[in-house]
Amino acid sequence: MAKDYYCPICKGQLRVKNSILLSAKSKKNEKGLVFLNSELGDYSITTHPSFQIHKGEEYTFHCPICHATLNREENPHLVRIYLKDGDDDYEVYFSSLAGEKCTYKISDKKIEQIGPDSNQYKQYFDVPEEDKKYL
């Protein structure tokens, strides 16, 4: 069964074949579409040759359907989308800094860290057990 990724705002489907489609904008106002690999932990991306992702730069990500900003207000270095894998629902967070390999997959009470840079924002998700139900 395929994993479905969708926008947390409009619930629009973001997966196309094996990619997650998002729009991105750099601090220098460079804009383009980004295809992220849908396999968590695979940080390969595809863009049009006219839109290059530069390592170390921060990007703002948007839903290509409703154009909502997906970067978190509480921590703009993290981008949030939803994942439905069979009967299970997850929040997925990834870094908005190009080249930073950092992903979090969160279910009701479990936080899975993925990627060599995943300790970067770990403290953001370290919450007491009794408060995890509010995630």
FENHUUR-V795149 format. One record per backbone hydrogen bond with DSSP energy under -0.5 kcal/mol. CO is the residue of the C=O (numbers start at 1). NH is the residue of the N-H. E is the energy in kcal/mol with one decimal. If there is no record, write none. Layout:
[[CO;NH;E] [CO;NH;E]]
This chain:
[[4;84;-3.1] [5;14;-3.3] [5;15;-0.9] [6;82;-2.6] [7;11;-1.3] [12;7;-2.3] [14;21;-3.2] [16;19;-2.1] [18;38;-2.3] [19;16;-2.7] [19;21;-0.5] [20;22;-0.5] [20;36;-2.8] [22;34;-3.2] [23;62;-2.8] [24;32;-2.0] [25;60;-2.8] [26;29;-1.8] [30;26;-2.6] [32;24;-3.0] [33;48;-0.5] [34;22;-2.4] [34;36;-0.7] [35;46;-1.9] [36;20;-3.0] [38;40;-0.7] [39;42;-2.4] [41;43;-0.7] [44;37;-1.8] [46;35;-2.8] [48;51;-2.4] [50;52;-0.5] [52;54;-0.5] [53;55;-0.5] [54;57;-2.2] [57;98;-2.9] [58;27;-0.8] [59;61;-0.5] [60;25;-1.9] [61;70;-3.1] [61;71;-0.7] [62;23;-2.3] [63;67;-1.4] [68;63;-2.1] [70;80;-2.5] [75;72;-0.7] [75;78;-2.3] [77;96;-2.6] [78;72;-2.9] [79;94;-1.8] [81;92;-3.1] [82;6;-2.1] [83;85;-0.5] [83;90;-2.7] [84;4;-2.8] [84;86;-0.6] [85;88;-1.9] [88;85;-2.7] [90;83;-2.5] [91;106;-3.0] [92;81;-2.4] [93;104;-2.8] [94;79;-2.9] [96;59;-2.0] [96;98;-0.6] [97;100;-2.0] [98;56;-3.1] [99;101;-0.7] [100;102;-1.2] [101;117;-2.6] [102;95;-1.6] [103;114;-2.9] [104;93;-2.6] [104;106;-0.5] [105;112;-2.8] [106;91;-2.4] [110;107;-2.6] [110;112;-0.5] [111;113;-0.6] [112;105;-2.5] [114;103;-2.6] [115;118;-1.6] [117;120;-2.0] [118;121;-0.6] [119;122;-0.9] [121;124;-1.6] [121;125;-0.7] [122;125;-1.4] [122;126;-1.0] [125;127;-1.3] [128;131;-1.7] [128;132;-0.7] [129;132;-0.9] [131;134;-1.9] [132;135;-1.6]]
